Amino acid sequence: MTTPLTLTPGRRPDGTAVLTAVGEIDMSNTSSLADALDSTPGPLVLDLTAVDYLDSAGLSVLFSHADRLELVAGPLLAPVLTISGLTGLTTRH
């Protein structure tokens, strides 16, 4: 069974691509996240504030795009992103 995840693309006023994720990111839906990240060229803001769960499969996808990501995450995911080392490779707000 696939875990619910909604991915909504957008743009900041300065033209920077934004991808807003809502739900849970786990091994059942990381291909959707990877496809969305792969299809968005250049720098990308990934808004994870409405993500309730992020497993190692999701982290793996984020690591493969870390060189161009700016992460927006709430207090729930902050420890996961920090402990994994991802915040050392990206900008996090």
C-alpha positions in Angstrom: 0.0 0.0 0.0 1.3 3.4 -0.9 1.6 6.0 1.8 -0.1 9.3 0.9 2.2 12.0 -0.4 1.2 15.1 -2.3 3.9 17.0 -4.3 3.0 20.5 -5.5 5.4 22.5 -7.7 5.5 26.2 -7.7 7.9 29.2 -8.0 9.0 31.9 -5.7 8.7 35.6 -6.8 12.4 35.5 -7.8 11.7 32.5 -10.1 13.3 29.8 -7.9 11.5 26.5 -8.2 9.6 25.3 -5.1 8.3 21.8 -4.4 5.9 21.5 -1.5 5.5 18.0 0.0 2.5 17.0 2.2 2.1 13.7 3.9 4.7 10.9 4.5 7.8 10.1 2.6 8.8 6.4 2.7 9.9 3.6 0.5 6.4 3.3 -1.0 6.5 6.7 -2.6 10.1 7.8 -3.0 10.0 7.2 -6.7 7.4 10.0 -7.0 9.6 12.3 -5.0 12.7 11.4 -7.1 10.7 12.0 -10.3 9.6 15.4 -9.1 13.1 16.4 -8.1 14.6 15.0 -11.3 12.2 16.9 -13.5 12.9 20.3 -11.8 16.2 21.7 -13.0 18.4 24.1 -11.2 18.2 25.3 -7.6 15.1 24.0 -5.7 13.4 24.9 -2.5 11.9 21.8 -1.0 9.2 22.6 1.6 8.8 19.7 4.1 6.9 21.6 6.7 3.8 19.4 6.2 5.7 16.1 6.1 4.9 13.9 9.1 7.4 11.1 8.4 10.6 10.7 6.5 12.4 7.4 6.4 15.9 6.4 5.1 14.6 5.8 1.6 13.4 9.4 1.5 16.7 10.6 2.9 18.5 8.8 0.2 16.6 10.6 -2.5 17.3 13.9 -0.8 21.0 13.2 -0.5 21.2 12.6 -4.2 19.9 16.1 -4.8 21.6 17.8 -1.8 23.9 20.0 -3.9 20.9 22.0 -5.2 18.4 21.9 -2.4 17.2 24.4 0.1 15.1 22.6 2.7 12.3 24.2 4.7 11.4 21.9 7.5 9.6 22.1 10.8 10.7 20.9 14.3 9.5 17.4 13.6 12.0 16.7 10.8 14.8 18.9 12.0 16.5 16.2 14.1 16.3 13.7 11.3 17.8 16.0 8.8 20.5 17.1 11.3 21.5 13.6 12.5 21.6 12.2 8.9 24.1 14.9 8.0 21.8 16.4 5.3 21.8 19.8 6.9 25.5 20.0 6.4 25.1 19.6 2.7 22.1 21.9 2.2 20.6 25.1 3.5 17.8 24.5 6.0 15.2 26.9 7.2 
